[in-house]
């Protein structure tokens, strides 16, 4: 059961989606950093 969940999770993330998610995460982190610094 757990193995099946992992497989679904891996196939759910297409390379393009993952790339978009990573860049989005980077933007969010930089925004949070600027808010904390400001």
C-alpha positions in Angstrom: 0.0 0.0 0.0 2.7 2.4 1.0 4.8 1.4 -2.0 1.9 2.2 -4.3 1.5 5.7 -2.7 5.2 6.4 -3.4 4.9 5.4 -7.0 1.8 7.6 -7.5 3.6 10.5 -5.9 6.6 10.1 -8.2 4.6 9.8 -11.4 2.3 12.7 -10.3 5.3 15.1 -10.6 6.1 15.6 -14.2 9.6 17.1 -14.9 8.0 20.4 -16.1 5.7 20.6 -13.1 8.6 19.9 -10.8 10.7 22.5 -12.5 7.9 25.0 -12.1 7.4 24.1 -8.5 11.1 24.5 -7.7 11.3 28.0 -9.3 8.0 29.0 -7.5 9.5 27.8 -4.2 12.6 29.9 -4.9 10.5 33.0 -5.5 8.5 32.4 -2.3 11.7 31.9 -0.3 13.2 35.1 -1.6 10.0 37.0 -0.9 10.0 35.7 2.7 13.6 36.6 3.1 13.0 40.2 1.8 10.0 40.6 4.2 12.1 39.4 7.1 15.0 41.7 6.1 12.7 44.7 5.5 
